[in-house]
Amino acid sequence: MSRLREIAKFVCGAEAFHALVHTVLWFSGTTLTVFGFKETPIVHMSGAIVNALISLALGIYGWGPFGRRSTSDKHPE
């Protein structure tokens, strides 16, 4: 197992949760003020989409076929 792939799997889960939180805040219409910045439902919508795409990319890297050796590449011993 590759250490980078394992890290990508962990961060994929964290980003998926982050996207879920933004989605809940978006659908509930919540407006937050954090450190003087006003986060409207539009900000939550864009955050949900961006975090979901990041999570998808990390999931494809962590669990996907990229970087794996196919069975035809293995040498018989």
Summary of the structure (lengths in Angstrom):
residues: 77
radius of gyration: 18.0
end to end distance: 21.3
largest distance: 64.4
contacts: 172
relative contact order: 0.18
helix: 68%
strand: 8%
